[in-house]
Amino acid sequence: MESKIYEGRGLSTGIGIGPASIMPDLNYQFKEVHIYHDSVEKELERFNQALENTKNSTRKLRDHVTNTLFDDLGQLFTLQESLLEDPGFTGRVVLLITEDQLCAESAVMKTMKQLEEQFVEKTSGKPQSTRAIDFLDAGMRLLGHLEAPISRPRLPHGGVLIARRIAPSVAVFLDDYEIEGLVVENTNRSSHIAVVAQSLEIPTVGLTSENFYRDIKVGCPTIVSANRNRVYLNPDEQQLATHREAQKSFRQFTTSICQETNKIDPDNLPLQIRGNLGLMEEIPLLEKYGGRGAGLVRTEFLFLGHSTDMPDEAIQAEIYHRLARFVAPEPANLRTFDFGGDKETFKEPDEVEGRGIYRELFNHDLLRAQLRAMCRAYQENRNISIMLPLVGTLEEIEQVKQLLQQFAREKSWEIPPLGIMVEIPSVYFALDDILPEVDYISFGTNDLMNYLLGADRFGSPVADSVNFPDPSLFGFMEMVIEKAKNNRVSTALCGEIGANPLFTPVFVGMGLDELSMAPMRIPEVKLVASRCPLEKARELARTALNITCRRQNKQWIREELGPYVQEILREKSIPLEGREFDYYEQEE
Amino acid sequence: MIEKKLIVSSASGLHARSAQAIVQEVNKHQAEIKLINENAEADAASILELMMLAAAPGSTVVVRADGSDEQQAVAALEELFNNNFNKEPVDGI
């Protein structure tokens, strides 16, 4: 058979290889099977019995996820319970059985079909946090109970699962099916299914191509490469061999480096290594890869996957509380919503403009609700701190502090520690005023480098890659760190560059107190931080700071710093070919 | 039969969570209760019909109750709407 490649979007990491199994989508090609008049009574009884069984199984599903990281899915099961008790649902089914004399299965099918059509029609164009499959899932299970009492969906073990629209009741049990990979229609990285796939580490690709779903047949050899955002159908021998090899070394790399770094006592490290979180479901990864708390929580991602509506204070407080409890006693630095630029945002008033804290001060209701929610969660979780993005002036910090003090007065609350992100170069000149007002600073190097190098989406007029550290970055950081140290304010870095082990010795040598990065990038950085003697790190930092020429900087990194760091990793026999990331070409 | 205009104050509008709170409240009363939003009418005891109203944040809905305890039912729903569907923060979570 012809081999084909489909480009999609990796929703997790890893490579999965196996025969395809296809999860049936909601399929309404049913026959209207009629029953005799005198069977109506019996048919109603059968329906009611199946309804009761489905309610019970829904309650069990809800209990299964309550107080786990998949708590959010629990709400969908509560919704399904309401559906099963809704006269708008059961009444229609009963009517179809009694009036139209349809068998129970046909009646349920017909009702579900009508409901989905109506739901889609009535809610089209309006923002919806719920999709039809979220509640029709209950109807599907009801059909299963009519056939035979089942307690959970039956899925084939192993192989690559193709599930266009995956139902919540399937998603929560994915772990049990030992699937090699997953292909879904959804390409949103913060959707329910993406977060489940990430936390269960199932290689998953989101694919919208109609052709794919048309071409795929049960048993088709399939490769899901979440690392490369691709799905291969009927791969040839060569592709198969390459991916088997890549899969093996990716697994080996991950396992062997974790084994090595889990032996390291974090108290003996020259700096703290924490994780950047955007989803609740990433918390187990923090533990797996050995991160100490969350140096950066991108709070907008905690909510954006669910709705574009602004989350209210209560919902926010609950989420912050849960997150902080899971990472306690380590810190949870909650960054306030960082919208603007090309980022997806909640619905905002028209006059809102700019980015970061500047933008939030325009959208006063949103900022107020968020700060109150963080403050509220802090009362029981003293590991919470508030971090403000893209701070430019002292006035911004003062306005935030006024709000916090107001809440403290009204509610007799304690105020959480406050940190700022250093991303706008001009903030350097306000540091003497700002530093006495804050507890820590954290370099957001992605934006900082763009602003230092005058880069926009058309690139930078002065640098060929804004993802490669420029001498100006090290120089600027050095100036800021010195001022921070004089004010006894601790310093952190949570930008992309902190995840590249090549630069760990430089950051250690410059005297940074913390590095925070994507959880799976932690082990390499940790290994380098633990193996590089402080004196050597200081020497490397001094060299880095003495270089002012871009060409010389690149040469030094390639010829001296790079080989030194790779040597540290090689010493521990880490199979470097399995790593996903290129040292010299940082991903965007 | 009585009617009353209520405003959807929750930031997310009348979605799954708030619809659920309404159904729970309605089930405590005898009266037959409907919600009306922009010419669409929903049985307030049906989560499906409420979700299909998809009433936006800040929009007005009319609650219409008919039955022996219609006064109490409308008062209870008014309180629910004003309390942001019981999602108001509770101290000490």
Interface residues (C-beta under 8 A of the other chain):
Chain A: Q75 T78 L79 S82 L83 D86 P87 G88 F89 L115 Q118 F119 K122 T123 K126 P127 Q128 S129 T130 F135 S307 D309 M310 P311 D312 E313 A314 I315 A317 E318 H321 R372 A373 R376 A377 Q379 E380 K411
Chain B: S10 A11 S12 G13 H15 A16 R17 Q20 V23 A40 D43 A45 S46 I47 L48 E49 M51 M52 L53 A54 A56 P57 N84 K87 E88 P89 V90 D91 G92 I93
